[in-house]
Amino acid sequence: MSTGTLVLLRHGESEWNAMNLFTGWVDVPLTDKGIGEGKRAGQLLKEHDVLPDVLYTSLLRRAISTANIALDAADRHWIPVVRDWRLNERHYGALQGKNKAQTKAEYGDDQFMLWRRSYDTPPPPIEAGTEYSQDADPRYAGLDEVPLTECLLDVVKRLIPYWEETISADLKAGKTVLITAHGNSLRALVKHLDGISDEDIAGLNIPTGIPLRYDLEVGADGRLTPLNRGGTYLDPEAAAAGAAAVASQGAK
Ligand SMILES: O=C(O)[C@@H](CO)OP(=O)(O)O
């Protein structure tokens, strides 16, 4: 029996995406292009009649703004919103604020890709109290410990229990759920949904600003599984081009 509809939306282009900087938990705004991507995402939701009943977003403004713009364009600006740090981007440790191409040139391809896409090797930790650290940020005051770096496995560990305990309940109740989040937090969720191995997830990149729809059913184990494995991008051509652009970051 099919149940809720899930829509995953990576935020539109941010200022640091445009500057090719590692971003992680640094709270940067959208560019004009990113604002346009948010609008287009909302139009796609409307055109495909995928109208969210509830929004889950990270605590970072690039995801929050993208959601606001998209929902406005889809005439769903009024739906309830749940914000949670567990949807935040992967914390990029001491790489936050560093240029990707320069980092690749300085440390070599292998180390660069290990930090960017390995499942369980985190970048070096950021020093607490420095410009791009979040250890004193009031929005994380409730956390036992604010991360100083994270690998994708760390994101899986914080995000999947939240998915199972909270977001899944809305989907099992038949709702259409929009999640606006980030390249790596969405990779963690897609890995879980599609059962992608620790090795293969390295090759999966999520484009900015294009809704990815999953139709879900409740499996024998009581967990949600996709009827359309891999999901369905509402603009597949733009998604393929966008994913290729993410994969090649560091080349410029
Ligand atoms: O910098 C970041 O936080 C992420 C997403 O933009 O980058 P990457 O795709 O290199 O993991």
PDBQT file of the ligand as one rigid body, heavy atoms in Angstrom, charges set to zero:
ROOT
HETATM    1  O1  LIG A 301      30.645  22.835   1.073  1.00  0.00    +0.000 OA
HETATM    2  C1  LIG A 301      29.723  22.108   1.487  1.00  0.00    +0.000 C 
HETATM    3  O2  LIG A 301      29.207  22.230   2.603  1.00  0.00    +0.000 OA
HETATM    4  C2  LIG A 301      29.215  20.981   0.587  1.00  0.00    +0.000 C 
HETATM    5  C3  LIG A 301      27.942  21.365  -0.084  1.00  0.00    +0.000 C 
HETATM    6  O3  LIG A 301      28.023  22.571  -0.782  1.00  0.00    +0.000 OA
HETATM    7  O4  LIG A 301      30.198  20.738  -0.366  1.00  0.00    +0.000 OA
HETATM    8  P1  LIG A 301      30.582  19.328  -1.006  1.00  0.00    +0.000 P 
HETATM    9  O5  LIG A 301      29.654  19.082  -2.154  1.00  0.00    +0.000 OA
HETATM   10  O6  LIG A 301      32.007  19.569  -1.486  1.00  0.00    +0.000 OA
HETATM   11  O7  LIG A 301      30.525  18.279   0.048  1.00  0.00    +0.000 OA
ENDROOT
TORSDOF 0
